[in-house]
Amino acid sequence: MSKKDTIDKLVKKITEFEKSYKRAVDRNIKKLGVSPSQFKVLKTLGERGSLKFKDVCDATLITKGTMTGVVNRLIKAGLVEKEQDVKDTRAWILSLTPKGKVDYVSLNKNYSQLVSSIFKGETEERLKQYITQLNSLQAIINQSV
């Protein structure tokens, strides 16, 4: 096997892992009553507090067009509120409502249990090795751009 073949296999494995992980998590998040994108927004606001709309897009990797619909559905559900930024009237600040905060705590607890169950057969040492290896791959990629 050539180095090019090995690189191709590595990239394919990374992509397959990402798809498998996303599929497992997304399927279970939907069972909690929110879409995966809605959960990303709730998790981001729950962990970081109020943020500008653009910053939530950047943190969740959701495009502005898609984010508008996601946020509107969360507002309609009473989980998120938006206010115009007093410093920049073109910008909106997103925050969890009191109901959103309560729901986020419950959703995040279920999410943490899900992720723990996915990796329950792995030792902490093995998980740390995965992190080290992924950090190394990310460094290689970052050097090339």
N, C-alpha and C positions, 0 to 999 in steps of 0.2 A: 504494500500500500504506500502510495506517495504521500509526501507532506500535504499536498493540495487535497488529496482524498481524505486525509485525516482532519484537516481544517473543515472541509465540507461536512464530514460526519459530526464534528464538534458543534458546528453551527446548527445543524439539523437537530441534534440532541437538545441544545438549548431551547430551540423553538418548540420542540415537542414537549419539553418540560413545562414551558410557559403555558402552552395550550392546555395541557393536562391539569395543571394547578388551577388555572383560570376556570376551566370547566367544572372542576370539583367545588371550588369556592363559590362560583356564580350560581350553580345549581342549589346549593344550600342557602345562600343569601336570599334567593327568591322565595324559599320556604319561610323566611322571616318576614315576608310581606313588603320588601323593598327591592328595587332593581339594583344590580351591581353598581351602576353609576350613582344612584341615590345614596347607596351605602358609602361610596367613596367620598361624597360631599359631606355626609353626616359625620364620618370618621375624621375628615380633615378639620371641620369646624369644631368637633368635639375635642380634638387634641390641641388645636392651635387657637381656638377662640374666633372672634369676629375677624373676617378677612375681606379684602376687596374681591369682587367678582373675578377679576383677572388673576389674582393670586390663587384663588381656588381652582381655576382652570389650569394654571401652571402646576399646582401641587397634585392634581388628580389626573393630569394628562388628558383631560376632556376638552374638546374644542369649544369655542365660545358659542357656536350655533347649537350644538348638542346641549351645552350647559344651560342655555336659556330654558329649554324644555324641562330639563331635570329640575332646575330651581323652581320653575313655575309649579310643577307637580308637588314639590316639597312644601312650597308656600300654601298651596291648596289643601294639603294634608295637615297644615298647622305645625309643621316641624321646623321650618326655616322662615326667617323674615329678612326683608331687605330694606335698607335705608340709603338715601342719597348721601354720599360723602360730603361733609360740610367744607372740606378743604379742596375738593375737586368735584364740582357738580355734575361732571360727566360720568363719574364712577359710582358704583353701588357697593355698599358694605353688606355682606351676608353674615347672619348670626343664627344660632339655634334658638328657637323659642323655648320657654320652660318645658313644654311637652316634648320638643325635639331633644332637649337635654336628657329627659327621663328615658325616652325611647332609645337614644344613642347609647346610654349606659347598658340597657338590656341587649340591644343589638350587638354591641361590642363584646359583651360577655359571651354571647353565643358564638360570635366570630372567633374569639380567642379559643374557645373550647373546640371549635371545628378545626382550626389550624393545629392545635395540640393533638387532636385525634389523628390528623393526617401524618404527623411525624412521631407518633407515640412509640414506634418501634426503634427509633434512633436514639443513641446516647447523646448526651450534651457534647461530649468530645467530638463525635462524628458530625454533629450540627456545626460546631465551630470550624471543623475542617472544610465543610461545604462553604461556609462564609469566607474563609481564607482563600479558597480556590476561586470563588466568584469574584472576590476583590481583586485577585491577581488578573483574572480575565478582563475585568472592567478597566484596570490600569493599562493593560495592553491596548485596549480599544481607545481609551482616552488619549494615549500617547500618539495614536495615529491620526487623530482629528485636529 
